[in-house]
């Protein structure tokens, strides 16, 4: 893993320079204004320092299904911001070499806030009161019987156990939890600082989540692009579309049209019609592939055509085929981006089954809804690791257009590790 800092007049300026040097797969770990010192600093422009991370090839996350080939952007940032050159570049910091390398890891520590002390306190509490470890018996026996792990310090072992328990409680799948604890065991050395192990896990998880990929910006005259929303019933597709349509049409001043092929739920169509009326943008209900072709022609001068599809069971092949026909029609006529909308409250097993079902149709990005209705965020990590699909947005309520945000891996990882997000 490589961590490197760039300084520019703006955040986007520094980020663009990082992309030029390290490539599109960087992850923004921290952004902070640099302090200006001395009297002359009053007359100097503010500079922004951006810390980015790049996972080396041997550390790439394993993916199991299609990932859209999109231009990358920093996690959680405005996709419309562009940049140019930066003024200075700071030296590379290599991670996982020795415990001393994070002597200037303030970027990680700032993101973790007091998480380190929180975990450290929990470790001491666990040891003092002899709280029973929830780790599996298999894992325990493996630790005892493996000579290579016998030199792990008691403090490191306590951290590994607490890390295991914390992630399991947040409903991260045990397969992925074991991968992370194995990484800690590999880097554990006598006298290794506690913060080093925590920062390493934090970095690993953020990099495995990868960059958010929200709706790609489009200039007037370059469209239309179809933004297609798929997913099961009851996850909030229609409300999510309304939130994004509001952002695009009102805030970004783009020409947006709303379309639905969901002719099964009259209430959903009427809800979308109401939103379109409030936003003063066109709305159509589509009943056939031919009508979809006409929509493409009628809105050829628009920037975005946002398409709501019928929610259905992953076992309903007939309806799935209908949706696929609409998507293929649009793909033949214009650029398309597909978004699989999932509820964060859905059971993990069902989420995986749904994700696999839709991956047979198209490559997609992920949107997680109802984040305010669950305290365990592990399913976001599970689905991301299982599908390889980037996470675009999360929603946390019904309010339009407010309760939606570009996915921020740093906040979610901090929450998964026991901190407040």
C-alpha positions in Angstrom: 0.0 0.0 0.0 1.2 3.5 -0.8 0.2 6.7 1.0 1.1 10.0 -0.6 0.3 13.7 0.1 -0.3 16.4 -2.5 -0.8 20.1 -2.0 -2.7 22.5 -4.3 -4.8 25.6 -4.3 -7.9 23.5 -4.2 -8.7 19.9 -3.2 -9.6 19.0 -6.8 -6.3 20.4 -8.1 -4.3 18.2 -5.7 -6.5 15.2 -6.4 -6.0 15.5 -10.2 -2.3 15.6 -9.8 -2.5 12.4 -7.6 -4.4 10.7 -10.4 -1.8 11.7 -13.0 1.0 10.2 -11.0 -0.7 7.2 -9.3 -3.5 6.4 -11.6 -7.3 6.4 -11.3 -7.5 3.8 -8.5 -6.4 6.2 -5.7 -8.6 6.6 -2.6 -8.7 10.0 -0.9 -8.0 9.4 2.8 -7.9 12.9 4.1 -8.4 16.5 3.1 -7.2 19.5 5.2 -6.2 23.1 4.8 -2.6 23.8 5.5 -1.8 26.3 8.3 -0.3 29.5 7.1 2.6 30.7 9.3 4.2 34.1 9.7 3.1 37.6 8.9 3.4 37.1 5.1 1.0 34.3 5.4 -1.8 36.9 5.5 -1.1 37.6 1.9 -0.8 34.0 0.7 -3.5 32.0 -0.8 -4.9 29.1 1.2 -3.4 25.7 0.2 -5.1 22.3 0.6 -3.4 19.1 1.4 -4.9 15.9 0.1 -3.7 12.5 1.4 -4.3 9.6 -1.0 -3.8 5.9 -0.8 -3.1 3.3 -3.5 -3.3 -0.4 -2.9 -0.6 -2.3 -4.8 -1.5 -5.1 -7.2 -1.0 -7.9 -4.7 -3.5 -6.3 -2.4 -6.4 -5.7 -4.8 -9.7 -6.8 -3.4 -11.2 -10.0 -4.9 -14.3 -9.4 -7.0 -16.7 -12.0 -8.2 -19.0 -10.3 -10.8 -18.9 -7.5 -13.3 -17.7 -4.1 -12.3 -18.6 -1.1 -14.5 -15.6 0.4 -16.4 -16.0 4.0 -15.3 -13.7 6.9 -14.7 -12.8 7.0 -11.1 -13.4 9.8 -8.6 -12.3 10.3 -5.0 -14.6 8.9 -2.4 -17.4 11.1 -1.3 -16.5 14.2 -3.3 -18.4 16.3 -5.9 -18.1 14.5 -9.2 -18.3 17.8 -11.1 -15.2 19.4 -9.6 -12.2 19.4 -12.0 -8.6 20.3 -11.2 -5.3 21.2 -12.7 -1.7 21.3 -11.4 -0.4 21.4 -7.8 2.4 23.2 -6.3 4.2 20.7 -4.2 4.4 16.9 -3.7 5.3 15.3 -0.5 7.3 12.1 -0.2 5.8 8.6 -0.5 5.1 6.8 2.8 5.1 3.0 2.4 2.8 1.0 4.7 3.3 -2.5 6.1 7.1 -2.3 6.3 7.7 -1.4 9.9 5.8 0.0 12.9 7.6 3.3 12.5 6.2 4.4 9.2 3.1 6.1 10.6 4.9 8.6 12.7 3.2 11.2 10.5 -0.1 9.3 10.0 -2.2 12.2 11.1 -4.5 11.7 8.2 -5.6 8.3 9.4 -5.8 9.4 13.0 -7.9 12.4 12.1 -10.4 10.2 10.4 -10.5 7.7 13.3 -10.8 10.5 15.8 -10.9 8.7 19.2 -11.5 5.3 17.8 -8.1 4.0 18.8 -8.5 5.0 22.4 -12.0 3.5 22.4 -10.8 0.1 21.2 -7.8 0.2 23.5 -10.2 0.8 26.4 -12.4 -2.1 25.3 -9.3 -4.4 25.2 -8.3 -3.5 28.8 -11.9 -3.9 29.9 -12.2 -7.3 28.3 -9.0 -8.5 29.9 -9.9 -7.1 33.3 -13.4 -8.6 33.5 -12.6 -11.8 31.5 -15.4 -11.2 29.1 -15.9 -14.3 27.0 -14.5 -14.1 23.5 -17.0 -14.6 20.7 -14.5 -15.8 18.2 -15.1 -19.3 16.8 -13.5 -22.3 18.5 -11.9 -23.2 15.2 -10.2 -19.7 15.1 -8.9 -20.1 18.6 -7.5 -23.6 18.0 -5.8 -22.3 14.9 -4.1 -19.6 16.8 -2.9 -22.0 19.4 -1.7 -24.7 17.0 0.0 -22.5 14.4 3.7 -22.0 15.4 3.9 -19.0 13.1 1.4 -17.2 15.3 2.8 -18.2 18.7 5.0 -15.0 18.8 2.0 -12.7 18.6 1.9 -10.5 21.7 -0.9 -10.6 24.2 -1.9 -7.0 23.2 -2.0 -7.9 19.5 -4.0 -11.0 20.3 -6.5 -9.0 22.3 -6.8 -6.5 19.5 -7.4 -9.3 16.9 -10.2 -10.8 19.1 -11.8 -7.4 19.7 -11.6 -6.6 16.0 -13.2 -9.9 15.2 -16.0 -9.4 17.7 -16.7 -5.8 16.6 -17.0 -6.6 12.9 -19.1 -9.7 13.6 -21.5 -7.6 15.7 -21.8 -5.2 12.8 -22.8 -8.1 10.6 -19.7 -8.3 8.5 -19.5 -11.8 7.0 -17.1 -14.0 8.9 -15.2 -14.8 5.7 -14.2 -11.1 5.3 -13.6 -10.7 9.0 -11.1 -13.5 8.9 -9.3 -12.0 6.0 -8.9 -8.8 8.0 -7.7 -10.5 11.1 -5.3 -12.5 9.1 -3.8 -9.3 7.8 -3.2 -8.1 11.3 -1.5 -11.3 12.2 0.8 -11.0 9.2 2.0 -7.5 10.2 2.1 -8.2 14.0 5.6 -7.7 15.5 6.8 -7.5 19.1 6.3 -3.9 20.3 4.2 -2.9 17.4 2.2 0.2 18.3 -1.5 -0.3 18.7 -2.3 2.6 16.5 -0.4 1.0 13.6 -2.5 -2.2 13.6 -5.7 -0.1 13.8 -4.7 2.3 11.0 -3.7 -0.7 8.8 -7.1 -2.3 9.2 -8.8 1.1 8.5 -6.8 1.6 5.4 -7.4 -1.9 4.1 -11.2 -1.6 4.5 -11.4 1.8 2.9 -9.4 0.6 -0.1 -11.5 -2.6 -0.4 -14.6 -0.4 -0.5 -12.9 1.7 -3.2 -14.1 5.0 -4.6 -17.7 6.0 -4.8 -19.1 6.3 -8.3 -22.1 8.6 -8.4 -23.8 9.8 -11.5 -21.2 10.9 -14.0 -21.3 14.6 -15.0 -22.4 15.4 -18.5 -22.3 18.7 -20.4 -25.2 20.1 -22.3 -25.3 18.7 -25.8 -23.5 15.5 -24.9 -26.6 13.6 -23.7 -28.9 12.1 -23.2 -27.7 9.5 -20.8 -30.1 7.0 -19.3 -29.8 6.5 -15.5 -31.6 3.2 -14.9 -32.7 2.1 -11.5 -33.3 -1.6 -10.8 -34.0 -3.6 -7.7 -36.6 -5.4 -5.6 -39.9 -4.0 -4.4 -40.1 -1.8 -1.3 -36.5 -0.6 -1.2 -37.2 3.0 -2.2 -36.3 3.3 -5.8 -38.9 5.9 -6.7 -38.0 8.2 -3.8 -34.3 7.8 -4.6 -34.9 8.8 -8.2 -36.8 11.8 -7.1 -33.9 12.9 -4.8 -31.4 12.5 -7.6 -33.6 14.2 -10.2 -34.0 17.2 -7.8 -30.2 17.4 -7.5 -29.6 17.3 -11.2 -32.4 19.6 -12.3 -32.5 22.1 -9.5 -29.0 22.3 -8.2 -27.0 21.4 -11.3 -29.5 23.0 -13.8 -29.5 20.0 -16.1 -32.3 19.0 -18.4 -33.9 15.9 -16.8 -36.8 13.7 -17.9 -38.5 11.0 -15.7 -39.6 7.8 -17.1 -41.2 4.7 -15.5 -41.7 1.2 -17.0 -43.4 0.1 -13.7 -46.9 -0.4 -14.9 -47.7 -2.8 -12.1 -47.9 -0.3 -9.3 -50.1 2.7 -10.1 -49.1 4.4 -6.8 -45.5 4.4 -7.8 -46.2 6.0 -11.2 -48.4 8.7 -9.6 -45.7 9.4 -7.0 -43.1 9.9 -9.7 -45.6 12.1 -11.7 -46.1 14.3 -8.6 -42.3 14.7 -8.2 -42.0 15.6 -11.9 -44.7 18.2 -11.6 -43.0 19.8 -8.6 -39.7 19.9 -10.4 -41.4 21.0 -13.6 -39.8 18.3 -15.7 -41.4 15.9 -18.2 -42.7 12.5 -17.1 -43.7 9.4 -19.2 -45.2 6.0 -18.4 -43.8 3.4 -20.8 -45.7 0.3 -21.8 -43.6 -1.2 -24.6 -40.1 -1.2 -26.2 -41.4 0.9 -29.1 -42.6 3.6 -26.7 -39.1 3.5 -25.1 -37.6 4.2 -28.5 -39.9 7.1 -28.9 -38.9 8.5 -25.5 -35.2 8.4 -26.6 -36.2 10.4 -29.7 -38.4 12.9 -27.9 -35.8 13.6 -25.2 -32.7 13.5 -27.4 -31.8 17.1 -26.4 -31.9 16.3 -22.7 -29.0 15.6 -20.4 -30.5 12.8 -18.3 -33.4 10.3 -18.8 -34.0 8.7 -15.4 -35.8 5.4 -15.6 -37.7 3.7 -12.8 -38.2 0.0 -13.3 -40.7 -2.4 -11.7 -39.5 -4.1 -8.5 -39.7 -7.8 -8.6 -38.6 -11.0 -6.9 -35.3 -12.3 -8.0 -37.2 -15.5 -9.0 -39.6 -13.7 -11.4 -37.9 -14.5 -14.7 -40.7 -13.0 -16.8 -40.5 -9.6 -15.3 -36.7 -9.7 -15.3 -36.8 -10.4 -19.0 -39.1 -7.4 -19.6 -36.7 -5.1 -17.7 -33.7 -6.5 -19.6 -35.5 -5.7 -22.9 -36.0 -2.1 -21.9 -32.4 -1.8 -20.8 -31.0 -3.3 -24.1 -33.2 -0.9 -26.1 -31.7 2.1 -24.3 -28.2 0.8 -24.6 -28.6 0.7 -28.3 -29.7 4.3 -28.4 -27.5 6.1 -25.8 -25.1 5.8 -22.9 -26.5 4.1 -19.9 -25.6 3.8 -16.2 -27.4 1.1 -14.1 -28.0 1.4 -10.3 -29.0 -1.6 -8.2 -31.0 -0.2 -5.3 -30.9 -2.3 -2.1 -32.2 -1.8 1.4 -29.5 -1.9 4.1 -32.1 -3.7 6.3 -32.5 -6.7 4.0 -31.0 -10.0 5.2 -27.5 -10.7 4.0 -28.5 -14.0 2.3 -31.3 -12.3 0.4 -29.0 -9.4 -0.6 -26.5 -11.7 -2.2 -29.3 -13.6 -4.0 -30.7 -10.4 -5.4 -27.3 -9.0 -6.4 -26.4 -12.2 -8.2 -29.8 -12.2 -10.0 -29.3 -8.7 -11.4 -25.7 -9.3 -12.2 -26.9 -11.7 -14.8 -28.6 -8.8 -16.6 -26.2 -5.8 -16.4 -23.2 -4.4 -14.7 -24.4 -1.9 -12.1 -23.4 0.4 -9.3 -24.9 0.1 -5.8 -27.3 2.3 -3.9 -28.1 1.4 -0.3 -31.3 2.8 1.2 -32.8 2.9 4.7 -29.5 3.5 6.4 -31.3 5.2 9.2 -33.2 2.0 10.0 -30.3 -0.2 10.9 -27.4 0.0 13.3 -25.3 -2.7 11.6 -23.7 -1.5 8.4 -21.8 -4.7 7.6 -24.0 -5.6 4.7 -22.5 -2.7 2.7 -19.1 -4.3 3.0 -20.4 -7.8 2.3 -22.2 -6.9 -0.9 -19.3 -4.7 -2.1 -16.9 -7.6 -1.6 -19.2 -10.2 -3.1 -20.2 -8.2 -6.3 -17.2 -6.0 -6.9 -19.7 -3.3 -7.8 -18.9 0.3 -6.6 -21.2 2.0 -4.1 -22.6 5.2 -5.5 -25.1 6.6 -2.9 -26.7 5.9 0.4 -30.0 7.3 1.6 -31.1 7.8 5.2 -34.7 8.9 5.2 -37.8 9.8 3.1 -37.2 13.5 2.8 -36.8 14.7 -0.8 -34.2 15.8 -1.8 -32.2 16.0 1.4 -31.9 12.4 2.7 -29.3 11.1 0.2 -25.5 11.4 0.1 -22.6 10.2 -2.0 -21.2 7.1 -0.4 -18.3 7.8 2.0 -16.2 4.7 2.7 -14.3 6.4 5.5 -17.4 7.1 7.5 -18.8 3.6 7.1 -15.5 1.9 7.9 -15.1 4.0 11.0 -18.6 2.9 12.1 -17.8 -0.8 11.3 -14.7 -0.5 13.6 -16.8 0.7 16.5 -16.6 4.5 16.1 -19.4 7.0 15.6 -19.9 7.7 11.9 
